[in-house]
Amino acid sequence: MDDGTLRERLWQGFARLQTLLGGEAAGGVIVDEHGIVASFVPGAPDSPTLNAAIVVADELDLDLLDAMRVRWEQIGVRRWGVWTDGAKYRVTDTLRTARMRVTSSSPGMAAEIERLPLNGRAPARATDLATVGHINDLAYGNPDARLERTLAPLPPGRLRAYVAELQGRPASVALALHHEQDCGISFVATAPHARRQGLASDVMQRVAIDARDAGMTSTTLQATNLGEKLYYALGYRKVSDMQLWERRR
């Protein structure tokens, strides 16, 4: 499977995740048109995670971007963003014209599941979305439980939640979204006290094994700087530069 195919699967899955996060948030509305998936969530005025547009098309109309900006401002959103592949120059040129700037850049990574070195050691198990959010809040130092509050209301069954435990307590987690033949992985995190013990690898093994058994042929994810080396070691490779562009009020 070539990088272009994996890149397309990465962004399609990323857009589907956005429809869940934004569409299920209180008051959230999803707009899906012209190769752009955007969410409008008035209850999260400072969250470019919930108020964001994912560009899966090869270009972005400046008038459409301006219309989205006006809509975010009308509902009181102070911080919103646009996600795109950094190699889509017609999109990034439009974003520069709109006086937006890159505030985050991270590797989009992918792998063919049949080529992953699955070792069968997967003690991780299924869990609930609230647990995934809770461990992410611990990992990122969020005192307000923002990620637990974001994930807990999502409908069960759409996202598959996984956890590995340490001394009987949840310690490392991940979410999986099966979309067509791809398993998109997100919200991978390990509680600070449980790091460097192989728990994230255990979770990723369980996710990949379940995805293979469900008929998925690829797996994709957005890596953090902390997680990139782990994913390379597990058999993933970089297929995209995932950029978040913002223009704050």
Secondary structure, 3 states (H helix, E strand, C coil): CCHHHHHHHHHHHHHHHHHHHHHHCCCCEEEEECCEEEEECCCCCCCCCCCEEEECCCCCCHHHHHHHHHHHHHCCCCCCEEEEECCCHHHHHHHHHCCCEEEEEEEEEEEEHHHCCCCCCCCCEECCHHHHHHHHHHHHCCCCCHHHHHHCCCCECCEEEEEEEECCEEEEEEEEEEECCEEEEEEEEECHHHCCCCHHHHHHHHHHHHHHHCCCCEEEEECCCCCHHHHHHHCCEEEEEEEEEECCC
